């Protein structure tokens, strides 16, 4: 019984791999759009962010990836906004698109978003008030920079990778 189940699984997986290799051409560009706003404040490295496909993707006049299909990007670096005016930062890269319950691997250039840096403001107020209010001037160093934000609707392009 176990050998039958194993044989069926091997055949099924082989068919999926062959099907996917024939249907998806490596190098095909897939335009994507962020579904929700992503902020450096609430994410961690390795977290997956949801995107959606902006247009139907056709190969030889056949739609292989439909508009609205779910895609995912992986957070590869994040820095939250800090005191002394240090800005937040997000870096992510496209990971895959899900089509017919099959994950098609993708890649993209690293998308980087950096918040507004407020170091000059924090240090300027600290040094500028040194003479006027010496005991309290260090409080200006608590001024945070802005978080890195990718608004919903932001676009990026990904490329389908070869399926092994």
N, C-alpha and C positions, 0 to 999 in steps of 0.2 A: 504494500500500500504506500509506504513512504517513497519508494522508487518511482511510482506512478505520479505522485504529487510533485516530486522533485523534477521529473521529466516535463510535466505540464508547465511548471514554473519556468524552467529553462527555455522552453519553446515560446511561452508568452513573453518573457523578457527579451528574447531574441527578436520576436516580431515587433515589439515596441521600439527597440533600437534601430532595426532596419527601417521601420516606418518613419521614425524621426529623422534619420539621416537623409532619406529621400525627400522629405517635405521641407526641411528648413535649411536654407543655404547659408553657410558661414559667411560673415561679412555683410549681411543684410542690415541696413540701418533701421532702427526702431525708435521713432520719436515718442518720448514719454513726458508725463505731466504729474506733478506731485498732487496727491489727493488731499492731504492735510498739511498744515503748517508745522514745520519741524524747527525746534529751538535747541540750542546747546544747553539750555537749562534742564531739560527733562529727558535727555537721552544718554545712552552709554555706548561704548565701543562694542561692535559686534551686533548691535540691535538692527533689525530689519525695518525699513520704512516702505510703506506702500505707495506705488505709483500706478498710473494707468496709461495704456497705449492711446496716443492722440489720433491716429489714423489707421484705417485698414492697411495691412501689409500684404502686398500681392507678389506672387512669383508665378510667372507664365499665366497671367490673367486669372489666377486662383487665389482667393483670400486665404492666407495661412495663419494670420494673426488678426483677430477682429478688433475694431475700435472698442475701447473700454476694457480690454483684457487686463488682468492684474499683473503688475510687474513689481519686483522688489529691488531695493538698493540697500547696501550694507554700510553702516557707519564704521569708518576705519580710523577716525581720530576725532576727538571732541575735547574742547577746553571750555569750561564754564567761565563766565565773567567773574573777575576777582576784584578785590580792593586795589587801591592805588591806580584805578582807572584802566586795568588790564581788560581788554575786550575778549568776548567769547568767540569760539571758532568751531566750525563743523566741517568735516571732510567725509565724503561718501562716494561710492562707486556702484554702478548698476550690477546686479547679481544675476537675476533670471526673470523670465516671463512665464506665466502659467497658461498653457493652452491645452484644453482637453485633459486636464489633470496631469499633464506632463510638464515638468520644469525644463525650459529651454535655457541653457546658460548664456549669459550676455556679459559684456564688459563695456566700460566707457572711460572717458577721461575722468580724473578725480574732480568732483564738484566741490569747491571750497567757498564757504561763506564766513565772513568775519564781521563781528559787530563793531560798533563805533568805539574807538579808543579814547579814553578820557584821562590819560596819564598827565597830559599838560595841565588840565584843569585841576586835578588833585594836587599835583606838586606845586603848581602856581599859587593856589589858594593857601597851601601849607606854608610856603616860603614868604608869600606876600603878607600874611597875617602874623609872621614871626614876631614883629616888633609890637603890634597892636594888642594881640591876645595870645601871648606866649604859652600859657598853660593849656589852651584849648586848640591850638592850631593843628595839632597832629590828627584831630578828628576828620580833617579834610582828606586824609589818606584812606578813609573808609569809603570814599566815593568809588562805586563800581563802574566798570565799562559796560557796554551793552552786550547782550547775548548775540551770538551768531544765529541768524534766522533765515530759513528757506520758506517763503510764503507758499501757501496752496496755490496751484496754478503755474508755478515755476516750471519751465521746460528744460529738458536735457535729452540728448540723443545717446542711444546705446547701440552696440553692434553684436549680432548673434555670433557666438563662438562655435567652433567645431564640436560636435557631439562624439565622444569616444565610445 
